[in-house]
């Protein structure tokens, strides 16, 4: 039996913190589905297709990772793909309260899947997509936050947004 995990998030854009979680999850599960999802509380800078492309660019060396898009309930998706786990990264205690609520809701909707929390590595504790966008918007160097393969794409998008 293959152990499949789903790692959902907006990934707008993907950061070294996300990649760390992807790497670690891929060592724990036979297959990891990175799931680009919408967050109604956030206004994304990149389209789902652009985010998928960026994730593909930075996970090409992970043989057991695939990328997909979510247009519906996470619990339904997890059930449909036969996953046994939902993997979520936690940076700080403040992340835990929201993620714990979501884990309980997902467990109620689909009892056969467990939520697995992976704490971020210490060097990425402060890192979020929002931080990356904020630094980039003011012309800061984001090279220590995102891989070279996607940095120019992010900087270009930020520059175009700032022109408006």
C-alpha positions as CSV (number, residue, x, y, z in Angstrom):
1,X,0.0,0.0,0.0
2,X,1.4,3.4,-1.0
3,X,1.4,6.1,1.6
4,X,0.2,9.3,-0.2
5,X,0.3,12.7,1.5
6,X,-1.2,16.0,0.3
7,X,0.7,19.2,1.1
8,X,-1.8,22.1,0.5
9,X,-1.0,25.8,0.4
10,X,-1.3,29.0,-1.7
11,X,2.5,29.1,-2.4
12,X,2.3,32.7,-3.7
13,X,5.2,32.4,-4.2
14,X,6.9,29.2,-3.1
15,X,9.8,29.9,-0.7
16,X,12.8,27.9,0.7
17,X,10.5,27.3,3.8
18,X,8.0,25.5,1.6
19,X,10.7,23.6,-0.2
20,X,12.1,22.4,3.1
21,X,8.6,21.0,4.0
22,X,8.3,19.4,0.6
23,X,11.7,17.7,0.9
24,X,11.0,16.4,4.4
25,X,7.5,15.1,3.5
26,X,8.9,13.3,0.4
27,X,11.1,11.4,2.8
28,X,8.2,10.3,4.9
29,X,5.7,9.3,2.2
30,X,5.7,7.3,-1.0
31,X,4.0,10.1,-2.9
32,X,3.5,13.8,-2.0
33,X,1.0,15.9,-3.9
34,X,1.7,19.5,-3.6
35,X,-1.7,21.1,-3.9
36,X,-2.0,24.7,-5.0
37,X,-5.1,26.0,-3.4
38,X,-7.0,29.2,-3.0
39,X,-7.3,31.1,0.3
40,X,-10.3,33.3,0.4
41,X,-8.5,35.6,2.9
42,X,-5.6,36.3,0.4
43,X,-5.4,38.1,-2.9
44,X,-2.8,36.1,-4.9
45,X,-0.1,37.8,-7.0
46,X,0.4,34.8,-9.2
47,X,-2.2,32.7,-11.0
48,X,-2.5,29.0,-10.0
49,X,-0.8,28.0,-13.3
50,X,2.1,30.3,-12.5
51,X,2.5,28.9,-9.0
52,X,2.4,25.4,-10.3
53,X,5.2,26.2,-12.8
54,X,7.3,27.8,-10.1
55,X,6.8,24.7,-7.8
56,X,7.7,22.4,-10.8
57,X,10.9,24.4,-11.3
58,X,12.0,23.9,-7.7
59,X,10.9,20.3,-7.1
60,X,12.1,18.7,-10.3
61,X,14.7,16.7,-8.4
62,X,12.0,15.2,-6.1
63,X,10.9,11.9,-7.8
64,X,7.9,11.2,-5.6
65,X,6.4,14.7,-5.8
66,X,3.6,15.8,-8.1
67,X,1.8,19.1,-8.3
68,X,-2.0,19.6,-8.6
69,X,-4.6,22.3,-8.1
70,X,-7.5,22.4,-5.7
71,X,-10.8,23.7,-6.6
72,X,-13.0,22.5,-3.8
73,X,-12.7,21.1,-0.3
74,X,-9.4,19.7,0.8
75,X,-11.0,16.7,2.6
76,X,-12.8,15.7,-0.6
77,X,-9.6,15.9,-2.6
78,X,-7.7,13.9,0.0
79,X,-10.4,11.2,-0.1
80,X,-10.5,11.2,-3.9
81,X,-6.7,10.6,-4.3
82,X,-6.6,8.0,-1.5
83,X,-4.2,10.0,0.7
84,X,-3.6,9.1,4.3
85,X,-2.2,12.4,5.4
86,X,-2.3,16.2,5.0
87,X,1.1,17.8,5.6
88,X,1.2,21.3,7.0
89,X,4.3,23.3,7.9
90,X,4.3,25.3,11.1
91,X,6.6,28.3,11.6
92,X,5.4,29.5,15.0
93,X,2.9,28.9,17.7
94,X,0.7,31.5,16.0
95,X,0.4,29.2,13.0
96,X,-0.7,26.3,15.2
97,X,-4.1,27.7,16.3
98,X,-5.4,28.2,12.8
99,X,-3.9,24.9,11.4
100,X,-5.2,23.0,14.4
101,X,-8.8,24.2,13.7
102,X,-8.4,23.2,10.0
103,X,-7.0,19.8,11.0
104,X,-10.0,19.2,13.2
105,X,-12.5,20.3,10.5
106,X,-10.7,18.1,7.9
107,X,-10.8,15.1,10.3
108,X,-14.5,15.6,10.8
109,X,-15.0,15.8,7.0
110,X,-12.7,12.8,6.2
111,X,-11.8,10.7,9.3
112,X,-9.4,8.4,7.3
113,X,-6.7,11.1,6.9
114,X,-4.4,12.5,9.6
115,X,-2.9,15.9,9.6
116,X,0.8,15.9,10.1
117,X,2.5,19.0,11.3
118,X,6.2,19.6,10.4
119,X,7.9,22.4,12.1
120,X,10.0,24.6,9.9
121,X,13.8,24.6,10.2
122,X,15.1,27.4,12.4
123,X,16.6,29.3,9.4
124,X,13.1,29.6,7.9
125,X,11.0,30.4,11.0
126,X,10.4,34.0,9.9
127,X,9.9,33.2,6.2
128,X,6.6,33.5,4.4
129,X,5.4,34.4,0.9
130,X,4.1,37.7,2.3
131,X,7.6,38.6,3.6
132,X,9.1,37.8,0.3
133,X,6.6,39.9,-1.6
134,X,7.1,42.8,0.9
135,X,10.9,42.8,0.6
136,X,10.7,42.5,-3.2
137,X,8.2,45.3,-3.5
138,X,10.8,47.7,-1.9
139,X,13.6,46.4,-4.2
140,X,15.2,44.2,-1.5
141,X,17.3,41.2,-2.2
142,X,15.2,38.0,-2.0
143,X,17.9,35.6,-3.1
144,X,18.2,34.0,0.4
145,X,14.4,33.4,0.5
146,X,13.7,31.8,-2.9
147,X,15.6,29.7,-5.4
148,X,17.4,31.4,-8.3
149,X,15.1,29.5,-10.7
150,X,12.1,31.6,-9.8
151,X,13.6,34.8,-8.3
152,X,13.6,36.8,-11.5
153,X,10.0,35.8,-12.2
154,X,9.0,37.1,-8.8
155,X,10.9,40.3,-9.1
156,X,9.5,40.9,-12.6
157,X,5.9,40.4,-11.3
158,X,6.5,42.8,-8.4
159,X,7.9,45.4,-10.7
160,X,4.9,45.2,-12.9
161,X,2.5,45.4,-10.0
162,X,4.3,48.5,-8.6
163,X,3.9,50.3,-12.0
164,X,0.1,50.3,-11.6
